Amino acid sequence: MVAERNGGIGEQIRVVAQAQKQVQEQAEEAIQEAQKRSKLAKFFIGPNYGQLKQAEKSLEVNAEEWKELKELKNQVENPEDVAILEQEILKIEQAQADLELEVKNEKKGFSLFGWLN
């Protein structure tokens, strides 16, 4: 709705928001794949570092999109739209923090041969 009311900036907001959502979904999928590794496999070879690295890369891209959305928010003139964007940015920040915590938690733990990775 904000994108529709703000002309040229609105289209940029829409594109950034859609890209951010897509990147966040990719990060969530990578974390879910990493969590599928059995406890026995984690004990011997450690977590699925490939999936965790992919999730971290997605989170980095997500952080860039989030910064761009913050910059676009400063260009919006309608106070109601600014408030809506601030709420969405807070949701993005919380989701980012939650995903980063999940990645960190997945990396924790002892693995017998994890040093091989």
C-alpha distances in whole Angstrom, upper triangle without the diagonal:
4,5,5,7,9,11,13,12,9,11,13,10,9,13,14,12,13,17,17,16,19,21,21,22,25,26,26,28,30,31,31,34,36,36,38,41,43,45,48,47,45,48,50,48,45,41,39,39,38,35,34,34,32,30,30,29,26,26,27,24,21,23,22,19,18,20,18,15,17,18,15,14,17,16,13,15,12,14,11,9,12,13,10,10,14,14,12,15,18,17,17,20,22,21,23,26,26,27,29,31,31,33,35,36,37,39,41,44,48,49,52,52,48,50,50,47
4,5,5,6,9,11,9,6,9,11,8,8,12,13,11,13,16,16,16,19,21,21,22,25,26,26,28,30,31,32,34,36,36,38,41,44,45,49,47,45,48,50,48,45,41,39,39,37,34,34,34,31,29,29,28,25,24,25,23,20,21,20,17,16,17,16,12,14,15,11,10,13,12,9,11,9,11,9,6,9,10,8,8,12,12,11,13,16,16,16,19,21,21,22,25,26,26,28,30,31,32,34,36,37,38,41,44,47,48,52,51,48,49,50,46
4,6,6,7,8,7,3,6,8,6,6,9,10,10,11,14,15,15,17,19,20,21,24,25,26,27,30,30,31,34,35,36,38,41,44,45,48,47,45,48,50,47,44,41,39,38,36,33,33,33,30,28,29,27,24,24,24,21,19,20,19,16,16,17,14,12,14,14,11,11,14,12,10,12,12,14,12,9,11,13,11,10,14,15,13,14,18,17,17,20,22,21,22,25,27,26,28,31,31,32,34,36,37,38,41,44,47,48,51,51,47,48,49,45
4,6,7,9,9,6,7,11,9,9,12,14,13,14,17,18,18,20,23,23,24,26,28,28,30,32,33,34,36,38,39,40,43,46,48,51,49,48,51,53,50,47,44,42,41,39,37,36,36,33,31,32,31,27,27,28,25,23,24,23,19,19,21,18,15,18,18,14,14,17,15,12,14,12,15,13,11,14,16,13,13,17,17,16,18,21,21,20,23,25,25,26,29,30,30,32,34,35,35,38,39,40,42,44,47,51,51,55,54,50,52,52,48
4,6,9,9,7,10,12,11,11,15,16,15,17,20,20,21,23,25,25,27,29,30,31,33,35,36,37,39,40,41,43,46,49,50,53,52,50,53,55,52,49,46,44,43,42,39,38,38,35,34,34,33,30,29,29,27,24,25,24,21,20,21,19,16,17,17,14,13,15,13,10,10,9,12,11,8,12,14,12,13,16,17,16,18,21,21,21,24,26,26,27,30,31,31,33,35,36,37,39,41,42,43,46,49,52,53,57,56,52,54,54,50
4,6,6,5,8,10,9,10,13,14,14,16,19,19,20,23,24,25,26,29,30,31,33,34,35,37,39,40,41,43,46,49,50,53,51,49,53,54,52,49,45,43,42,41,38,37,37,34,33,33,31,28,28,28,25,23,23,22,19,19,19,16,14,15,14,11,11,12,10,7,8,8,12,12,9,11,14,13,12,15,17,16,17,20,21,21,23,25,26,26,29,31,31,32,35,36,36,38,40,41,42,45,48,52,52,56,55,51,52,53,49
4,6,5,7,9,10,11,13,15,15,17,19,20,21,23,25,26,27,29,31,32,33,35,36,38,40,41,42,44,47,50,52,55,52,51,54,55,52,50,46,44,43,41,39,38,37,35,33,34,32,29,29,28,25,24,25,23,20,20,20,17,15,17,16,12,13,15,11,10,11,12,15,15,12,14,17,16,15,19,20,19,20,23,24,23,25,28,28,28,31,33,32,34,37,37,38,40,42,43,44,46,50,53,54,57,56,52,53,54,50
4,5,5,7,9,10,11,13,15,16,17,19,20,22,23,25,26,28,29,31,32,34,35,37,38,40,41,43,45,49,50,53,51,49,53,54,51,48,45,42,41,39,37,37,35,33,32,32,29,27,27,26,23,22,23,20,18,19,18,15,14,16,14,11,13,14,11,10,13,14,17,18,14,15,19,18,16,19,21,19,20,23,24,23,25,28,27,27,30,32,31,33,36,36,36,39,41,41,42,45,49,52,52,55,54,50,51,51,48
4,5,5,6,9,10,11,12,14,15,16,18,20,21,22,24,26,27,28,30,32,33,34,36,37,39,41,43,46,48,51,49,47,50,51,48,45,42,40,39,37,35,34,33,31,29,29,27,25,24,23,21,19,20,17,15,15,15,12,10,12,11,7,9,10,8,7,10,12,15,15,12,12,16,15,12,15,18,16,16,20,21,19,21,24,24,24,27,29,28,29,32,33,33,36,38,38,39,42,46,49,49,53,51,48,49,49,45
4,5,5,6,9,10,10,12,14,15,16,18,20,21,23,24,26,27,29,30,31,33,35,36,37,39,42,45,47,50,47,46,49,50,48,45,41,39,38,36,34,33,33,30,29,29,27,24,24,24,21,19,20,18,15,15,16,13,11,13,13,9,10,12,10,9,11,12,14,14,10,12,15,13,11,15,16,14,15,19,19,18,21,23,23,23,26,28,27,29,32,32,33,35,37,37,39,41,45,48,49,52,51,47,48,49,45
4,5,5,6,9,10,11,12,14,15,17,18,20,21,23,24,26,27,29,30,32,33,35,36,38,40,44,46,48,46,45,48,49,46,44,40,38,37,35,32,32,31,28,27,28,25,23,23,23,20,18,20,18,14,16,16,13,12,15,14,11,12,15,13,12,15,16,18,17,14,15,18,16,14,17,19,16,17,21,20,19,22,24,23,23,27,28,27,29,32,32,32,35,37,37,38,41,44,47,48,51,50,46,47,47,44
4,5,5,6,8,10,11,12,14,15,16,18,20,21,22,24,26,27,29,30,32,33,35,36,39,42,44,47,44,42,46,47,44,41,38,36,34,32,30,30,29,26,25,25,23,20,20,20,16,16,16,14,11,13,13,9,9,12,11,8,11,13,11,11,15,16,18,18,14,15,17,16,13,16,18,15,15,19,19,17,19,22,21,21,24,26,25,26,29,30,30,32,34,35,36,38,42,45,45,48,47,44,44,45,41
4,6,5,6,8,10,10,12,14,15,16,18,20,21,22,24,26,27,28,30,31,33,35,37,40,42,45,43,41,44,46,43,40,36,34,33,32,29,29,28,25,24,24,22,19,19,19,16,14,15,14,10,11,12,9,7,10,10,7,8,11,10,10,14,14,16,15,11,12,14,12,9,12,14,11,12,15,15,14,16,19,18,18,22,23,23,24,27,28,28,30,32,33,34,37,40,43,44,47,46,43,43,44,40
4,6,5,6,9,10,11,12,14,15,17,18,20,21,23,25,26,27,29,30,32,33,36,39,41,44,42,40,44,45,42,39,36,34,33,31,28,28,28,25,23,24,22,19,19,20,16,15,16,15,11,12,14,12,10,13,14,11,12,15,14,13,16,16,18,17,13,14,16,13,11,15,15,12,13,17,16,14,18,20,19,19,22,23,23,24,27,28,28,30,32,32,34,37,40,43,43,47,46,42,44,44,40
4,5,5,6,8,10,11,12,14,15,17,18,20,21,23,25,26,27,29,30,32,34,38,40,42,40,38,42,43,40,38,34,32,31,28,26,26,25,22,21,22,20,17,17,18,14,13,15,13,10,12,14,11,10,14,14,11,13,16,15,15,19,19,21,20,16,17,19,16,14,17,18,14,15,18,17,15,18,20,19,19,22,23,22,24,27,27,27,29,31,31,32,35,39,42,42,45,44,40,41,41,37
4,5,5,6,9,10,10,12,14,15,16,18,20,21,22,24,26,27,28,30,33,36,38,40,38,36,40,41,38,35,32,30,28,27,24,24,23,20,19,19,17,14,14,14,11,10,11,10,6,8,10,7,7,10,11,9,11,14,14,14,18,19,20,19,16,16,17,15,12,14,15,12,12,15,15,12,15,17,16,15,19,20,19,20,24,24,24,26,29,29,30,32,36,39,39,43,41,38,39,39,35
4,5,5,6,9,10,10,12,14,15,16,18,20,21,22,24,26,27,29,31,35,36,39,37,35,39,40,37,35,31,29,28,27,24,23,23,20,18,19,18,15,14,15,12,10,12,12,8,8,11,10,8,11,13,11,12,15,15,15,18,18,19,18,14,15,16,13,10,13,13,9,10,13,12,10,13,15,14,14,17,18,17,19,22,22,23,25,27,27,29,32,35,38,39,42,41,37,39,39,35
4,5,5,6,9,10,11,13,14,15,17,19,20,21,23,25,26,27,30,33,35,38,36,34,38,39,36,34,30,28,27,25,23,23,22,19,18,19,17,14,15,16,13,11,14,13,10,11,14,13,11,15,16,14,15,19,19,18,22,21,22,21,17,18,19,16,14,16,16,12,13,16,14,12,16,17,15,15,19,19,18,20,23,23,23,26,28,27,29,32,35,38,38,41,40,37,38,38,35
4,5,5,6,9,10,11,12,14,15,17,19,20,21,23,24,26,28,32,34,36,34,32,36,37,34,31,28,26,25,22,20,20,19,16,15,16,14,11,12,13,9,8,11,11,7,10,13,11,11,14,15,14,16,19,19,19,23,23,24,23,20,20,21,18,15,18,18,14,14,17,15,12,15,17,15,14,18,19,17,18,22,21,21,24,26,25,27,30,33,36,36,39,38,34,35,35,32
4,5,5,6,9,10,11,12,14,15,17,18,20,21,23,25,27,30,32,35,32,31,34,35,32,30,26,24,23,22,19,18,18,15,14,14,13,10,10,11,8,6,9,9,6,7,11,10,9,12,14,14,15,18,19,19,22,23,23,22,19,18,19,16,14,15,15,11,11,13,12,9,11,13,11,11,14,15,14,15,18,18,18,21,23,23,24,27,30,33,34,37,36,33,34,34,30
4,6,5,6,9,10,11,12,14,15,16,18,20,21,23,26,29,30,33,31,30,33,35,32,29,26,24,23,22,19,18,19,16,14,15,15,11,11,13,11,8,12,12,10,10,14,14,12,15,17,16,17,21,21,21,24,24,24,22,19,19,19,16,14,16,15,11,12,14,11,9,12,13,10,11,15,15,13,16,18,18,18,21,23,22,24,27,30,33,33,37,36,33,34,35,31
4,5,5,6,9,10,11,13,14,15,17,19,20,21,24,27,29,32,30,28,32,33,30,28,24,22,21,19,17,17,17,14,12,14,13,9,11,13,10,9,13,13,11,13,16,15,15,18,20,19,20,23,24,23,27,27,27,26,22,23,23,20,18,20,19,15,15,17,15,12,15,16,13,13,17,16,14,16,19,18,18,21,23,22,24,27,30,32,32,36,34,31,33,33,29
4,5,5,6,9,10,11,12,14,15,17,18,20,22,26,28,30,28,26,30,31,28,25,22,19,19,17,14,14,14,11,9,11,9,6,7,9,7,6,10,11,9,11,14,14,14,17,19,19,20,23,24,24,28,28,28,27,24,23,24,21,18,20,19,16,15,17,15,11,14,15,12,11,14,14,12,13,17,16,15,18,20,19,21,24,27,30,30,33,32,28,30,30,26
4,5,5,6,9,10,11,12,14,15,17,19,21,24,26,29,27,25,28,30,27,24,21,19,18,17,14,13,14,11,9,11,11,7,7,10,9,7,10,12,10,11,14,15,14,17,19,19,20,23,24,24,28,28,27,26,23,22,22,20,17,18,17,14,13,14,12,9,11,12,8,8,11,11,9,11,14,13,13,16,18,17,19,22,25,28,28,32,31,28,29,30,26
4,5,5,6,9,10,10,12,14,15,17,19,23,25,27,25,24,28,29,27,24,20,18,18,17,13,14,15,12,10,12,12,9,10,13,12,10,14,15,14,14,18,18,18,20,23,22,23,26,27,27,30,30,30,28,25,25,25,22,20,21,19,16,16,17,14,12,14,14,11,11,14,13,10,13,16,14,14,18,19,18,20,23,25,28,28,32,31,28,30,30,26
4,5,5,6,9,10,11,12,14,16,18,21,23,26,24,22,26,27,24,22,18,16,15,14,10,11,12,9,7,10,10,7,9,12,11,10,14,15,14,15,19,19,19,21,24,24,25,28,29,29,32,32,32,31,28,27,27,25,23,23,22,19,19,20,17,14,16,17,13,12,15,14,11,13,16,14,13,17,18,16,18,21,24,27,26,29,28,25,27,27,23
4,5,5,6,9,10,11,12,14,16,20,21,24,22,20,24,25,22,19,16,14,13,12,9,9,10,7,4,7,8,5,6,10,10,9,12,14,14,14,17,19,19,21,23,24,24,27,29,29,32,32,32,31,28,27,27,25,22,23,21,18,18,18,16,13,14,14,11,10,12,11,8,10,12,10,9,13,15,13,15,18,21,24,24,27,26,23,25,25,21
4,5,5,6,9,10,10,13,15,18,20,23,21,19,23,25,22,19,16,14,15,14,10,10,12,10,7,10,12,9,10,13,13,12,14,17,16,16,20,21,20,22,25,25,26,29,30,30,33,33,32,31,28,28,27,24,23,23,21,18,18,18,15,13,15,14,10,10,12,10,7,10,12,9,10,13,14,13,15,18,20,23,24,27,26,23,26,26,22
4,5,5,6,9,10,11,13,17,19,22,20,19,22,23,21,19,15,13,14,13,9,10,12,10,8,12,13,10,12,15,15,14,17,19,18,19,23,23,23,25,28,28,28,32,33,33,36,36,35,34,31,31,30,27,26,26,25,21,21,22,19,17,18,17,14,14,16,14,11,13,15,12,12,15,16,14,16,19,21,24,23,26,26,23,25,25,22
4,5,5,6,9,10,12,15,17,20,17,16,20,21,18,16,12,10,10,9,5,7,9,6,5,9,10,9,11,14,14,14,17,19,19,20,22,24,24,26,28,29,29,32,34,34,38,37,37,36,33,32,32,29,27,28,26,23,23,23,20,18,19,18,15,14,16,14,10,12,14,11,10,13,14,11,13,16,19,21,20,23,22,19,22,21,18
4,5,5,6,9,11,14,15,18,16,14,18,19,17,14,11,9,10,10,7,6,9,9,6,9,12,11,11,14,15,15,17,19,20,20,23,24,24,26,29,29,30,33,34,34,38,38,37,35,33,32,31,29,27,27,25,23,22,22,19,17,18,16,13,13,14,11,8,10,11,7,7,10,10,8,11,14,16,19,18,22,21,18,21,21,18
4,5,5,6,9,12,14,17,16,14,18,20,18,15,12,10,12,12,9,10,13,12,10,13,15,14,14,18,18,17,20,23,22,22,26,27,27,28,31,31,32,35,36,36,40,39,38,36,34,34,33,30,29,29,27,24,24,23,20,19,20,18,15,15,16,13,11,13,13,10,10,13,13,10,13,16,17,20,20,23,22,20,23,23,20
4,5,5,7,11,14,16,14,13,17,18,16,14,10,8,11,10,7,9,12,11,10,13,15,14,16,19,19,19,21,24,24,24,27,29,29,31,33,33,34,37,39,39,42,42,41,39,37,36,36,33,31,31,30,27,27,26,24,22,23,21,18,18,19,16,13,15,16,12,11,15,14,11,13,16,17,19,18,21,20,18,21,20,17
4,5,6,10,11,14,11,10,14,15,13,10,7,5,8,8,6,6,10,10,9,12,14,14,15,18,19,19,21,24,24,24,27,29,29,31,33,34,34,37,39,39,43,43,42,40,38,37,36,34,32,32,30,28,27,26,24,22,22,21,18,17,18,16,13,13,14,10,9,12,11,8,10,12,14,16,15,18,17,15,18,18,15
4,5,8,9,12,11,10,13,15,14,11,8,8,11,12,9,9,13,13,12,14,17,17,17,20,21,21,23,25,26,26,29,30,30,32,34,35,35,38,40,40,43,43,42,40,38,37,36,34,32,32,30,28,27,26,24,22,22,21,18,18,18,15,13,14,13,10,10,12,10,7,10,12,13,15,15,18,18,16,19,20,17
4,6,9,11,10,10,13,15,14,12,10,9,12,13,10,12,15,15,14,17,19,19,20,23,24,23,26,28,28,28,31,33,33,35,37,38,38,41,43,43,46,45,45,43,40,40,39,36,35,35,33,30,30,29,26,25,26,24,21,21,21,18,16,18,17,13,13,16,14,11,13,15,15,17,16,19,19,17,20,20,18
4,7,8,6,7,10,11,10,9,7,7,11,12,11,12,15,15,15,18,20,20,21,24,25,25,27,29,30,30,33,35,35,36,39,40,40,43,45,45,48,48,47,45,43,42,41,39,37,37,35,33,32,32,29,27,28,26,23,23,23,20,18,19,18,14,14,15,14,10,12,14,13,14,13,15,15,14,17,17,15
4,5,5,6,9,10,10,10,9,10,14,15,14,15,18,19,19,21,23,24,24,27,29,28,30,33,33,33,36,38,38,39,42,43,43,46,48,48,51,51,50,48,46,45,44,42,40,40,38,35,35,34,31,30,30,28,25,25,25,22,20,21,20,16,16,17,15,12,14,14,13,14,12,14,15,14,18,18,17
4,5,5,6,9,10,9,9,11,14,17,16,16,19,21,20,22,25,25,25,28,30,29,31,34,34,34,37,39,39,40,43,44,44,47,49,49,52,52,50,49,47,46,44,42,41,40,38,36,36,34,32,31,30,28,26,26,25,22,21,21,19,16,16,16,14,11,13,12,10,11,10,12,14,13,17,18,17
4,5,5,6,9,9,10,12,16,18,18,18,21,22,22,24,27,27,28,30,32,32,33,36,37,37,40,42,42,43,46,47,47,50,52,52,55,55,54,52,50,49,48,46,44,44,42,40,39,38,35,34,34,32,29,29,28,26,24,24,22,19,19,19,17,14,15,14,12,11,9,10,12,12,16,16,16
4,5,5,6,7,8,9,12,14,15,15,18,19,20,21,24,25,25,28,30,30,31,34,35,35,38,40,40,41,44,45,45,48,50,50,54,54,52,51,49,48,47,45,43,42,41,38,38,37,34,33,32,31,28,27,27,25,22,22,21,19,17,18,16,13,13,14,12,11,9,10,10,10,14,13,13
4,6,5,4,5,8,10,13,13,13,16,18,18,19,22,23,23,25,27,28,29,31,33,33,35,37,38,39,41,43,43,45,47,48,51,51,50,49,46,45,44,42,40,40,38,36,35,34,32,30,29,28,26,25,24,22,20,19,18,15,14,15,13,10,10,10,8,8,6,9,9,8,12,13,12
4,6,6,8,11,13,16,17,16,19,21,21,22,25,26,26,28,31,31,32,34,36,36,38,40,41,42,44,46,46,48,51,51,54,54,53,51,49,48,47,45,43,42,41,39,38,37,35,33,32,30,29,28,26,24,23,22,20,18,17,17,15,12,12,11,8,6,4,6,8,8,12,13,13
4,6,9,12,13,16,17,17,19,22,22,23,25,27,27,29,31,32,33,36,37,37,39,41,42,43,46,47,48,50,52,53,56,56,55,54,51,50,49,47,46,45,43,41,40,39,37,35,34,33,31,30,29,27,25,24,23,21,19,19,17,15,14,13,11,9,5,5,5,7,10,10,11
4,7,9,10,12,14,14,16,18,19,20,22,24,24,26,28,29,30,32,34,34,36,38,39,40,43,44,45,47,49,50,53,54,53,52,49,48,47,45,43,42,41,39,38,37,35,33,32,31,29,27,27,25,23,22,21,19,17,17,16,13,12,13,11,9,6,6,5,5,8,8,8
4,7,8,11,12,11,14,16,16,17,20,21,21,23,26,26,27,30,31,31,33,35,36,37,40,41,42,44,46,47,50,50,49,48,46,44,44,42,40,39,38,36,34,33,32,30,29,27,25,24,23,22,19,18,18,15,13,13,12,9,8,9,8,7,5,8,7,5,8,9,8
4,6,9,9,8,11,13,13,14,17,18,18,20,22,23,24,26,28,28,30,32,33,34,36,38,38,41,43,43,47,47,46,45,42,41,40,38,36,36,34,32,31,30,28,26,25,24,22,21,20,18,16,15,15,12,10,11,10,7,6,8,9,9,8,11,11,8,11,12,10
4,6,6,6,9,10,11,12,15,16,17,19,20,21,23,25,26,27,29,31,31,33,35,36,37,40,41,42,46,46,45,44,41,40,40,38,35,35,34,31,30,30,28,25,25,24,21,20,20,19,16,15,16,13,10,12,12,8,8,11,12,13,12,14,13,10,13,13,10
4,5,5,6,8,10,10,12,14,15,16,18,19,21,23,24,25,27,29,30,31,33,35,36,38,40,41,44,45,44,43,40,39,39,37,34,34,33,31,29,29,27,24,24,24,21,19,19,18,15,14,15,13,10,11,12,9,8,11,13,14,12,15,13,10,12,11,8
4,5,5,6,9,10,11,12,14,15,17,18,20,22,23,24,26,28,29,30,32,33,35,37,39,40,43,44,43,42,39,38,38,36,34,34,33,30,29,29,27,24,24,24,21,19,20,20,16,15,17,15,12,14,15,12,11,15,16,17,16,18,16,13,14,13,10
4,5,5,6,9,10,11,12,14,15,16,18,20,21,22,24,26,27,28,30,31,33,35,37,37,41,41,41,39,37,36,36,33,31,31,30,27,26,26,24,21,22,21,18,17,18,17,13,13,15,12,10,13,14,10,11,15,16,18,17,20,18,15,17,17,13
4,5,5,6,9,10,10,12,14,15,16,19,20,20,23,24,25,27,29,30,31,33,35,36,39,40,39,38,35,34,34,32,30,29,28,26,24,24,22,20,19,19,16,14,15,14,11,10,12,10,6,9,11,8,8,12,14,16,16,19,18,14,16,16,13
4,5,5,6,9,10,11,12,14,15,17,19,20,21,23,24,26,27,29,30,32,34,35,39,39,39,38,35,34,34,32,30,29,29,26,24,25,23,20,20,20,18,15,16,16,13,11,14,12,9,11,13,11,10,14,17,18,18,20,19,15,16,16,12
4,5,5,6,9,10,11,12,14,16,17,18,20,21,23,24,26,27,29,31,32,33,37,38,37,36,33,32,33,31,28,28,28,24,23,24,22,19,19,20,17,14,16,16,12,12,15,13,10,13,15,13,13,17,19,21,21,23,22,18,19,19,15
4,5,5,6,9,10,10,12,14,15,16,18,20,21,22,24,25,26,29,31,31,35,35,35,34,31,30,30,28,25,25,24,21,20,20,19,16,16,16,13,11,13,12,8,9,12,10,7,11,13,11,12,15,18,21,21,24,23,19,21,21,17
4,5,5,6,9,10,10,13,14,15,17,19,20,21,23,24,25,28,30,31,34,35,34,33,31,29,29,28,25,24,24,22,19,20,19,16,15,16,13,10,12,12,9,8,11,11,8,10,13,12,12,15,18,21,21,24,23,19,20,21,17
4,5,5,6,9,10,11,13,14,16,17,19,20,22,23,25,27,28,29,33,34,34,33,30,29,29,28,25,25,25,22,20,21,20,16,16,18,15,12,14,15,12,11,14,14,11,14,17,15,15,19,22,24,24,26,25,21,22,22,18
4,5,5,6,9,10,11,12,14,15,16,18,20,21,22,25,26,27,31,31,31,30,27,26,27,25,22,22,22,19,17,18,17,13,14,15,13,10,13,14,10,10,14,13,11,14,17,16,16,20,23,25,25,28,27,24,25,25,21
4,5,5,6,9,10,10,12,14,15,16,18,20,21,23,25,26,29,30,29,29,26,24,24,23,20,20,20,17,15,16,14,11,11,12,10,7,9,11,8,8,11,12,10,12,15,15,15,18,22,25,25,28,27,24,25,25,22
4,5,5,6,9,10,11,13,14,15,17,19,20,22,24,25,29,30,29,29,26,24,25,24,21,20,21,18,16,17,17,13,12,15,13,10,12,14,11,10,14,15,13,14,18,17,17,20,24,26,27,30,28,25,25,26,22
4,5,5,6,9,10,11,12,14,16,17,19,21,22,23,27,28,28,28,24,23,24,22,19,20,20,17,15,17,16,13,13,16,14,11,14,16,13,13,17,17,15,17,20,20,20,23,27,29,29,33,31,27,28,28,25
4,5,5,6,9,10,10,12,14,15,16,19,20,21,25,26,25,25,22,20,21,19,16,16,17,14,12,13,13,9,10,12,10,8,11,13,11,11,15,15,14,17,19,19,20,23,26,29,30,33,32,28,29,30,26
4,5,5,6,9,10,11,13,14,15,17,19,20,24,25,24,24,21,19,20,19,16,15,16,14,11,12,13,9,9,12,11,8,10,13,12,11,15,16,15,17,20,20,20,23,27,30,30,34,33,29,30,31,27
4,5,5,6,9,10,11,12,14,16,17,19,23,24,24,24,21,19,21,20,16,16,18,15,12,15,15,12,12,15,14,11,14,17,15,15,18,20,18,20,23,23,23,26,30,32,33,36,35,31,32,32,29
4,5,5,6,9,10,11,12,15,16,17,21,22,22,22,18,17,19,17,13,14,16,13,10,13,13,10,11,14,13,11,15,17,15,16,19,20,19,21,24,24,25,28,31,34,35,38,37,33,34,34,31
4,5,5,6,9,10,11,13,15,16,19,20,20,19,17,15,16,15,11,11,12,10,7,10,10,7,8,11,11,9,12,15,14,14,18,19,19,20,23,24,25,27,31,34,35,38,37,34,34,35,32
4,5,5,6,9,10,11,13,15,18,20,20,20,17,15,16,16,12,12,14,12,9,12,13,11,10,14,14,12,14,17,17,17,20,22,21,22,25,26,26,29,32,35,36,40,39,35,35,36,33
4,5,5,6,9,10,11,13,17,18,19,19,16,14,17,16,12,13,15,13,11,14,15,12,13,17,17,15,18,20,19,19,23,24,24,25,28,29,29,32,35,38,39,42,41,37,38,39,35
4,5,5,6,9,10,11,14,16,16,16,13,11,13,12,8,10,12,10,8,11,12,10,11,15,15,14,17,19,19,19,22,24,24,25,28,29,30,32,36,39,40,43,42,39,39,40,37
4,5,5,7,9,10,14,15,14,15,13,10,12,12,8,8,11,10,7,10,13,11,11,15,16,15,17,19,20,20,22,24,24,26,28,30,30,32,36,39,40,44,43,39,40,41,38
4,5,5,7,9,13,15,15,17,14,11,14,14,11,11,15,13,11,14,16,14,15,18,19,18,20,23,23,23,26,27,27,28,31,32,33,35,39,42,43,46,45,41,42,43,39
4,5,5,7,10,12,14,15,11,10,13,13,9,11,14,13,11,15,16,15,16,19,20,19,21,24,24,24,27,29,29,30,33,34,35,37,41,44,45,48,47,43,44,45,41
4,5,5,9,10,10,11,8,6,9,10,6,8,11,11,9,12,15,14,15,18,19,18,21,23,24,24,27,28,29,30,33,34,35,37,40,44,45,48,48,44,45,46,42
4,6,8,10,11,13,11,8,11,12,10,10,14,14,12,15,18,17,17,20,22,21,23,26,26,26,29,31,31,32,35,36,37,39,42,46,47,50,50,46,46,48,44
4,6,9,11,13,11,9,13,14,11,13,16,16,15,18,20,19,20,23,24,23,26,28,29,29,32,33,34,35,37,39,39,41,45,48,49,53,52,48,49,50,46
4,6,8,10,7,6,10,11,9,11,14,14,14,17,19,18,20,23,23,24,26,28,29,29,32,33,34,35,38,39,40,42,46,49,50,54,53,49,50,51,47
4,6,9,8,7,11,12,12,13,16,17,17,19,21,21,23,25,26,27,29,31,32,33,35,37,37,39,41,42,43,45,49,52,53,57,56,53,53,54,51
4,6,5,6,9,10,11,12,15,16,16,18,20,21,22,25,26,27,29,30,31,33,35,36,37,39,41,42,43,45,49,52,54,57,57,53,54,55,52
4,5,5,6,9,10,10,12,14,15,16,19,20,21,23,24,25,27,29,30,31,33,35,36,37,39,41,42,44,47,51,52,56,56,52,53,54,51
4,5,5,6,9,10,11,13,14,16,17,19,20,21,23,24,26,27,29,30,32,33,35,36,38,39,41,43,46,50,51,55,55,51,52,54,50
4,5,5,6,9,10,11,12,14,15,16,18,20,21,22,24,26,27,28,30,32,33,34,36,37,39,41,44,48,49,53,52,49,50,51,48
4,5,5,6,9,10,10,12,14,15,16,18,20,21,22,24,25,27,28,30,31,33,34,36,37,39,43,46,48,51,51,47,48,49,46
4,5,5,6,9,10,11,13,14,15,17,19,20,21,23,24,26,27,29,30,32,33,35,36,38,41,45,47,50,50,47,48,49,46
4,5,5,6,9,10,11,12,14,16,17,18,20,21,23,24,26,27,29,30,32,33,35,37,40,44,45,49,49,45,47,48,44
4,5,5,6,9,10,10,12,14,15,16,18,20,21,22,24,26,27,28,30,31,33,35,38,42,43,47,46,43,44,45,42
4,5,5,6,9,10,10,12,14,15,16,18,20,21,22,24,26,27,28,30,32,33,37,40,42,46,45,42,43,44,41
4,5,5,6,9,10,11,12,14,15,17,18,20,21,23,25,26,27,29,31,32,35,39,41,44,44,41,42,44,40
4,5,5,6,9,10,11,12,14,15,16,18,20,21,23,24,26,27,29,31,34,37,39,42,42,39,40,41,38
4,5,5,6,9,10,10,12,14,15,16,18,20,21,22,24,26,27,29,32,36,37,41,41,37,38,40,36
4,5,5,6,9,10,11,12,14,15,16,18,20,21,22,24,26,27,31,34,36,40,40,36,38,39,36
4,5,5,6,8,10,11,12,14,15,17,18,20,21,23,25,26,29,33,34,38,38,35,36,38,34
4,5,5,6,9,10,10,12,14,15,16,18,20,21,23,25,28,32,33,36,36,33,34,35,32
4,6,5,6,9,10,10,12,14,15,16,18,20,21,23,26,30,31,35,35,31,33,34,31
4,5,5,6,9,10,11,12,14,15,16,18,20,21,25,28,30,34,34,31,32,34,31
4,5,5,6,9,10,11,12,14,15,17,19,20,24,27,28,32,32,29,31,32,29
4,5,5,6,9,10,11,12,14,15,17,19,22,26,27,31,30,27,28,30,26
4,6,5,6,9,10,10,12,14,16,17,20,24,26,29,30,26,27,29,26
4,5,5,6,9,10,10,12,14,16,19,22,24,28,28,25,27,29,25
4,5,5,6,9,10,11,13,15,18,21,22,26,26,23,24,26,23
4,5,5,6,9,10,11,13,16,20,21,25,25,21,22,24,21
4,5,5,6,9,10,11,14,18,20,23,24,21,22,24,21
4,5,5,6,9,10,13,17,18,22,22,19,21,23,20
4,5,5,6,9,12,15,16,20,20,16,18,20,17
4,5,5,7,10,14,15,19,19,16,17,19,17
4,5,5,8,12,14,18,19,16,18,20,18
4,5,8,11,12,16,16,13,16,17,15
4,7,9,10,14,14,11,13,15,12
4,7,9,13,14,11,13,16,14
4,7,10,12,10,12,15,14
4,7,9,8,10,13,13
4,6,5,8,10,10
4,6,8,9,11
4,5,6,8
4,5,6
4,5
4
